Amino acid sequence: MLEGLEKTSRKPFRVVPFFDPAPWGGQWMKDVCDLDRSKQNFGWCFDCVPEENSLNLEVDGVLFEMPANNLVFYKTRELLGSPVEARFGQDFPIRFDFLDTMGGGNLSLQVHPTTQYIRDTFGIWYTQDESYYLLDAEEGATVYLGVKTGVDPEAMIADLNRSQETGCEFDAEKYVNRLPAKKHDHYLIPAGTIHCSGAGAMVLEISATPNIFTFKLWDWGRLGLDGRPRPINIGHGSNVIQWERQTEFVHRELANHFQPLGSGDGWTAERTGLHENEFIETHRHWFTKPVTHHTGGGVNVFNVIEGDELIVESPTGSFEPFVVHYAETFIIPACVGEYTIRPYGASEGKKCGTIKAFVRFKA
């Protein structure tokens, strides 16, 4: 078993994805991820959350499943890299998950605590900064993000409390920006920004890992899957909403800020985020030929955003070629160093895409 962890820490790998229904859940993952079509919906997929996912190892010909965090604890430096370990210890800091509202409903209107608030109130030293990358979207899909210019905070909180106490509808669009969302958009959500994915979206959520403090402000008057109202936390939420993040700020700093990084034979690269307040950097690559990457001394996390099949290879043969498929998330340990990704199989010669996340070391 330890030998299996040793090998895994030095090559690309995937954790075992975990799928779950949700009150707002959709239908996209049933088809793309080949899930049980008899289920009402699937809303969540945790596809790179070592605290919640498992890891499959083959031990003497027997498939053995264990908590993925075992790898983080046993091979911290090889996996995360020295700079990331120095900053986060044995926390795996990058989280990839799916939020499927295709054929579903809006997520709850919510906000995550600022770093100072989560430290002072809950004793946790970093917070859930995040972003929404749109893997797919129906016509008319939307994202709610930031407050509208000129909003009166006291009036908005009063209306939220009134809805919570009486069950009357909260007029979200009176107070919160509702932006059109299409495939391959990227919306940045630094902590303290009010947000939610609207119906008709397939979101790849790229975020920091503290995920237990989501302050729901409004849940559209619906019940949870257990038939009970879901917890609402207007008190905490009102303490962390960053009211200056209004319409102009959202368009200027949070919505679809793609910056060219470079290009080569058969590939282009873009910086897609994240916001300067967030410690995660994301790069998107479009390619028809091999692309050379380097971990840069820190763990890299990828998702295949376009293309049926890709292959990850070592130019020195340090690990066996690793095949990944559309919408799959995979992890490249920091110690891997240089590696290449190229179209494979039926995707050869076709335009493919990946999005890569890593911890930003320098501003």
Solvent accessible surface area in square Angstrom, and as a share of the most:
residue,aa,sasa,rsa
1,M,101,0.45
2,L,98,0.49
3,E,115,0.51
4,G,18,0.17
5,L,4,0.02
6,E,53,0.24
7,K,117,0.50
8,T,6,0.04
9,S,0,0.00
10,R,115,0.42
11,K,69,0.29
12,P,1,0.01
13,F,11,0.05
14,R,57,0.21
15,V,6,0.04
16,V,44,0.25
17,P,41,0.26
18,F,103,0.43
19,F,47,0.20
20,D,51,0.27
21,P,57,0.36
22,A,1,0.00
23,P,41,0.26
24,W,4,0.02
25,G,6,0.06
26,G,0,0.00
27,Q,71,0.32
28,W,23,0.08
29,M,0,0.00
30,K,17,0.07
31,D,96,0.50
32,V,59,0.34
33,C,38,0.22
34,D,111,0.58
35,L,26,0.13
36,D,71,0.37
37,R,132,0.48
38,S,99,0.64
39,K,107,0.45
40,Q,152,0.68
41,N,10,0.05
42,F,19,0.08
43,G,0,0.00
44,W,70,0.25
45,C,1,0.00
46,F,23,0.10
47,D,5,0.02
48,C,0,0.00
49,V,2,0.01
50,P,4,0.03
51,E,85,0.38
52,E,78,0.35
53,N,7,0.03
54,S,21,0.14
55,L,4,0.02
56,N,65,0.33
57,L,14,0.07
58,E,131,0.59
59,V,46,0.27
60,D,141,0.73
61,G,61,0.59
62,V,97,0.56
63,L,125,0.62
64,F,87,0.36
65,E,105,0.47
66,M,9,0.04
67,P,82,0.51
68,A,4,0.03
69,N,29,0.15
70,N,51,0.26
71,L,3,0.01
72,V,2,0.01
73,F,105,0.44
74,Y,96,0.37
75,K,29,0.12
76,T,12,0.07
77,R,145,0.53
78,E,42,0.19
79,L,1,0.01
80,L,0,0.00
81,G,4,0.04
82,S,56,0.36
83,P,60,0.37
84,V,1,0.00
85,E,42,0.19
86,A,92,0.72
87,R,108,0.39
88,F,6,0.03
89,G,33,0.32
90,Q,90,0.40
91,D,56,0.29
92,F,1,0.00
93,P,0,0.00
94,I,0,0.00
95,R,8,0.03
96,F,1,0.00
97,D,0,0.00
98,F,2,0.01
99,L,2,0.01
100,D,0,0.00
101,T,0,0.00
102,M,24,0.11
103,G,56,0.54
104,G,29,0.28
105,G,21,0.20
106,N,33,0.17
107,L,7,0.04
108,S,1,0.01
109,L,0,0.00
110,Q,17,0.08
111,V,0,0.00
112,H,4,0.02
113,P,1,0.01
114,T,31,0.18
115,T,52,0.30
116,Q,111,0.49
117,Y,43,0.17
118,I,2,0.01
119,R,114,0.42
120,D,106,0.55
121,T,59,0.34
122,F,63,0.26
123,G,66,0.63
124,I,46,0.23
125,W,109,0.38
126,Y,19,0.07
127,T,3,0.02
128,Q,10,0.05
129,D,15,0.08
130,E,0,0.00
131,S,0,0.00
132,Y,1,0.00
133,Y,0,0.00
134,L,0,0.00
135,L,0,0.00
136,D,35,0.18
137,A,22,0.17
138,E,76,0.34
139,E,182,0.82
140,G,63,0.60
141,A,3,0.02
142,T,14,0.08
143,V,0,0.00
144,Y,8,0.03
145,L,0,0.00
146,G,1,0.01
147,V,1,0.01
148,K,73,0.31
149,T,75,0.44
150,G,67,0.64
151,V,21,0.12
152,D,78,0.40
153,P,48,0.30
154,E,146,0.65
155,A,39,0.31
156,M,0,0.00
157,I,30,0.15
158,A,44,0.34
159,D,34,0.17
160,L,2,0.01
161,N,57,0.29
162,R,120,0.44
163,S,3,0.02
164,Q,101,0.45
165,E,139,0.62
166,T,92,0.54
167,G,61,0.58
168,C,57,0.34
169,E,130,0.58
170,F,4,0.02
171,D,82,0.43
172,A,5,0.04
173,E,79,0.35
174,K,118,0.50
175,Y,9,0.03
176,V,0,0.00
177,N,6,0.03
178,R,114,0.41
179,L,13,0.07
180,P,106,0.67
181,A,8,0.06
182,K,134,0.57
183,K,79,0.33
184,H,32,0.14
185,D,7,0.03
186,H,1,0.00
187,Y,6,0.02
188,L,5,0.03
189,I,1,0.00
190,P,1,0.01
191,A,9,0.07
192,G,0,0.00
193,T,2,0.01
194,I,2,0.01
195,H,0,0.00
196,C,0,0.00
197,S,0,0.00
198,G,0,0.00
199,A,41,0.32
200,G,4,0.04
201,A,0,0.00
202,M,0,0.00
203,V,0,0.00
204,L,0,0.00
205,E,11,0.05
206,I,0,0.00
207,S,0,0.00
208,A,0,0.00
209,T,9,0.05
210,P,19,0.12
211,N,48,0.24
212,I,124,0.63
213,F,37,0.16
214,T,41,0.24
215,F,5,0.02
216,K,38,0.16
217,L,2,0.01
218,W,17,0.06
219,D,8,0.04
220,W,54,0.19
221,G,64,0.62
222,R,54,0.20
223,L,96,0.48
224,G,10,0.10
225,L,106,0.53
226,D,105,0.54
227,G,45,0.43
228,R,169,0.62
229,P,105,0.66
230,R,47,0.17
231,P,107,0.67
232,I,40,0.20
233,N,60,0.31
234,I,12,0.06
235,G,50,0.48
236,H,54,0.24
237,G,0,0.00
238,S,33,0.21
239,N,98,0.50
240,V,1,0.01
241,I,8,0.04
242,Q,47,0.21
243,W,54,0.19
244,E,110,0.49
245,R,19,0.07
246,Q,45,0.20
247,T,38,0.22
248,E,99,0.44
249,F,31,0.13
250,V,0,0.00
251,H,101,0.45
252,R,140,0.51
253,E,49,0.22
254,L,0,0.00
255,A,16,0.13
256,N,49,0.25
257,H,61,0.27
258,F,66,0.28
259,Q,90,0.40
260,P,122,0.77
261,L,87,0.43
262,G,35,0.34
263,S,78,0.50
264,G,38,0.36
265,D,106,0.55
266,G,26,0.25
267,W,73,0.25
268,T,63,0.37
269,A,7,0.05
270,E,34,0.15
271,R,52,0.19
272,T,1,0.00
273,G,1,0.01
274,L,2,0.01
275,H,13,0.06
276,E,143,0.64
277,N,85,0.44
278,E,4,0.02
279,F,21,0.09
280,I,2,0.01
281,E,15,0.07
282,T,0,0.00
283,H,33,0.15
284,R,14,0.05
285,H,14,0.06
286,W,37,0.13
287,F,3,0.01
288,T,52,0.30
289,K,94,0.40
290,P,74,0.47
291,V,3,0.02
292,T,88,0.51
293,H,9,0.04
294,H,105,0.47
295,T,9,0.05
296,G,51,0.49
297,G,33,0.31
298,G,3,0.03
299,V,0,0.00
300,N,2,0.01
301,V,0,0.00
302,F,0,0.00
303,N,0,0.00
304,V,0,0.00
305,I,0,0.00
306,E,51,0.23
307,G,16,0.15
308,D,87,0.45
309,E,40,0.18
310,L,0,0.00
311,I,9,0.05
312,V,0,0.00
313,E,42,0.19
314,S,16,0.10
315,P,76,0.48
316,T,120,0.70
317,G,60,0.58
318,S,78,0.51
319,F,17,0.07
320,E,145,0.65
321,P,83,0.52
322,F,43,0.18
323,V,51,0.29
324,V,0,0.00
325,H,78,0.35
326,Y,55,0.21
327,A,4,0.03
328,E,42,0.19
329,T,1,0.01
330,F,0,0.00
331,I,3,0.01
332,I,0,0.00
333,P,0,0.00
334,A,9,0.07
335,C,55,0.33
336,V,20,0.11
337,G,14,0.14
338,E,79,0.35
339,Y,0,0.00
340,T,25,0.14
341,I,0,0.00
342,R,62,0.22
343,P,5,0.03
344,Y,72,0.28
345,G,37,0.36
346,A,73,0.56
347,S,2,0.01
348,E,105,0.47
349,G,65,0.63
350,K,116,0.49
351,K,124,0.53
352,C,0,0.00
353,G,0,0.00
354,T,0,0.00
355,I,0,0.00
356,K,16,0.07
357,A,0,0.00
358,F,46,0.19
359,V,4,0.02
360,R,37,0.14
361,F,94,0.39
362,K,171,0.73
363,A,147,1.14
